[in-house]
Amino acid sequence: MQSVLQKITISAQNTQQKPAVIAASQLCHAFALAAQNGFDMALAATLQSETELMLPRLLNELPEAALLVTLDAPDCAKGCMAIDPQVLAGLIEVQTLGQVSTQAAVPRLATHTDALMCESFVNKVFETADELLHPLQRGEWFFGYRFGTRIEEVRKLGLALKNVSYRFYQLEIDMALGAKRGQILIALPSQFEKTVGNDSETKVRHWHQTLSASVMTSEAQIDAILHRYMAPLFSVQALKVGDILTLPASALSSVSLETNTGIELANAKLGQLHGCRAVRLLSVEGKGAVAPHLASISGSPAPQVREANEDDSETSDGLEENQQEDGSALPLKVMSEKP
């Protein structure tokens, strides 16, 4: 007689095996439904064997004459499928002739066109399997696979797949009530890599951080516009080095900071700092909002913009403002010519 502990152990083992058994049986059912709904064709899929193989052994089980395609999942897991020449011929015949021929197909190397003809059927099989399988029944290894890419030979498939353990399904396929018989081999990673999704999120986050750093360290041209006025074309064409242009005195306290495309960012006052021309940003409603915009890009707090007093001649930051004593117009000499 079995002890209570042995019965509990056997029961636990059977519970763990159930999802795999149900997944395999529903996969066979998915093939039949995909053929019926997609091509109005009778197809029976029978599971011949299900084993776990490492990649080197898996590659030895795959025939060179079959159509080899990868199966890609949303979590970046990758498996493969091999469709033998008889099943491949049946899938092409039902789509081109409307029925499966009873004449045996001549073995040949699969082509890119063959892969395109099979893509919708493969996707339909796994879409149907996803619908049939309850999440607790399919296991983490069996979800979301779709047609990936055609692989020309088994050797190259070894480069496309990871060296992990695979669940290897051997299915016997009967098409159109015995018109053609063949095999489909499927290999899916037996373990779910939980770090893959996190890695994808990390890569996206790293991309955003890299982009933000590149933008924030790139050069941004800001023009300080003292004044604009309209002038006849002939007077503009007559300007030469040494000419004097007059600007209103208010131009010193109403400098406009703009991008090279003419977008106004803020207002400022013109002055001097350590012998160099400088501007002090003003907190003007609707125009001093450039700082919050920059902060939203960099993720850092917005810099504080202090509103300057009109009667400040020198502030704590050392900026000295140029003032005209009598408020008269300011002279501006043309120092160079642009071509």
Number of C-alpha atoms within 10 A of each C-alpha: 5 7 8 9 9 11 12 12 12 12 12 11 11 11 11 13 12 14 19 18 14 15 21 20 15 20 26 20 19 24 24 22 21 24 22 13 12 14 15 14 20 17 21 21 21 17 17 10 12 16 11 16 18 16 19 12 12 18 15 11 14 21 15 18 17 25 27 25 24 23 24 19 18 12 17 13 20 19 26 27 23 23 24 24 23 23 23 23 19 26 22 18 14 18 14 11 10 13 17 22 16 14 10 13 14 9 12 12 13 21 13 12 10 16 22 13 15 18 16 14 19 21 18 20 23 22 17 18 27 20 12 16 20 13 13 9 18 22 19 15 19 25 22 16 26 22 24 19 16 22 21 18 18 21 12 10 20 15 9 14 15 15 12 13 18 23 20 23 20 19 22 18 24 21 24 20 13 13 15 21 20 17 22 21 21 21 25 25 25 19 15 14 14 10 10 14 13 12 11 13 12 12 12 12 12 12 12 12 13 12 11 15 13 11 13 13 8 9 8 10 10 16 16 20 16 18 13 8 5 6 8 7 8 8 8 10 8 8 13 13 10 11 12 14 12 11 17 13 18 17 18 21 21 18 22 24 21 17 14 11 9 10 11 18 19 22 23 26 23 22 21 16 14 9 9 9 13 16 21 21 18 20 17 13 9 10 15 19 15 14 16 16 13 15 13 11 12 15 11 10 11 15 11 9 14 10 13 15 9 8 7 10 13 14 11 6 8 12 22 22 22 16 16 12 7 7 10 13 14 17 13 12 13 13 10 9 8 3 3
